[in-house]
Amino acid sequence: MSDVVPRWLRPAIALCGGAVASAIAISAVVALMLIWMPPLALALGVLAFIYAIPVTLIHALLAGLPAYLILSRVISLSRVGAAVAGFAIGLLPIGLGIYDAGPGLFPYMLVRFALGGTAGAVGGLAFFCVMQKLASPAEGE
């Protein structure tokens, strides 16, 4: 029996899964930061999700997918490796924008690094898990 998902389509599906997981992580953090104001937390969490979906998709396409393709040929990836690579890739846009931070904005930059890195780690882990699930044979075969 042939695979349900073609081999060439698996990275695209995993990319979307990773981007959605990363966007969910960002919106959850935004909602949790404002938990003391429930209506505002929900509204800003939804707005953060809507904003994060295209950003994470583009970021995953331009940085995450090439990194996966290169790393999967060089080393054997694991869940921990995927999360670490995702964390590093999540820091990339924040590291590029660090020039705008003055000395008084250091705590703000730490929050940006934590948010970007955590979202990247969640996205990398979700990407790896989806790729692993799609690559494994279906049960019952």
N, C-alpha and C positions, 0 to 999 in steps of 0.2 A: 504494500500500500504506500502511495507517495505521501510526502509531507503535505499538510494542510497549508502551511505558510511557505511560500517559495524562499529559498536561501537568500536571494538577493534583496528580499523585502524585510528580512528580520532586523537589520540595523535601523531601518526607518521606523519600524514599529517600536523598537526599544528606545530610539531617540525621542519619540513622542511620549512614551511612558516615563522616561527620565525627566523630560521637560515638564510634564504635568505634575510629577511628584515634587520636583523642585519648586514649581509655582505654588503648590499646596503648602510646602514647608514655609515659604516666604509669607504667604497670606496668614498662615496659622501664627507665625511669630508676630506679625503686625496686630492680629486680633488679640493675642495674649498680652501684648504690651499695653493695650487699652482695655483690659478686662474689667477695670473698675467703672467703665462707662459702656455697658452692654450694647445699647443700640449703635453707638458710634463704633465700637469694636467690630460689630458684625458688618456694618456698612464699609468701613475702611478695609476690613479683611477681604470682602468681595471685590472692592476696587483694586486692592493690591493683587488679587488673583487675576483679574482682567488685564491689568498692566503687566503682570509677570509672565503670562502665557507667551505672548510674542517675543518678549525679551529672552526668556529661557529657551524657547525653540531656536531662535537665531544663534544664541550663545552656544547651545549644544551642537548645532549644525556646524558652526565655524570653528569651535575649539574642541568640543567633546568627542565628536565623531572622528575627526582626524587623530586625536590622541588615542582613542580606542583602537583604531586601525593600525597605528604604529606600535602601540604597546602590546597588542595581542600577537603581533608577529615577533616581537623581541623577547617578551617574557610571558609566563603563564599567569594570567590574571586570577585574582581571588576576590572575595567580597571586600576584604580589608584593603587590598590594593585598589579596587574600584572606588571605594569611599575616599581613600587618600588622594587618588588622582582627581576625583570629583571636587574634593576640597580645594586642591591647588588650582584647578580650572575655574572654580567659583570665585577664587580670589583675584583672578586675572583682570577683570574689568575694574575692580576696586583699586588694584595696584596701579593700573594705568591712570586712574583719576586721583591719585594721591597728591599730585602737585598742587591741588587747590586747598589743601589743609594747612592751616597755620598752626602755631604751637598751642593755641587755645582750643583747637578742635581735636586734640589727640583722643579724648574719650569717645567722641563721635566717630572717629576713624576706627577705633577698636570695635564699636558696635557694627559698623559697616563690614569690617573684616569678618566678624563672627557670623553675621547674617549671610554674607556671600559665601563664606566657606561652608557653613552648615547646609545651605541650600544646594551648593555644589556637591557636597558629600551625599546628601539624600538623592539628588539626581543621578549621580554616578552609581550609587548602590542600586537604585531602581533600574537604571539602564542595564547593569550587569545581570540582575535577577531576571529581567524580561528576556535578555539575550540567552541566558542559561535555560530558561523555561522553554523558549522557542527551539533551542538546539537539542533539547532532550527528546527522546522518542516518546510518543504518546502512550499513555497507559493502556494496557490490553493488547499491545502488539507483540 
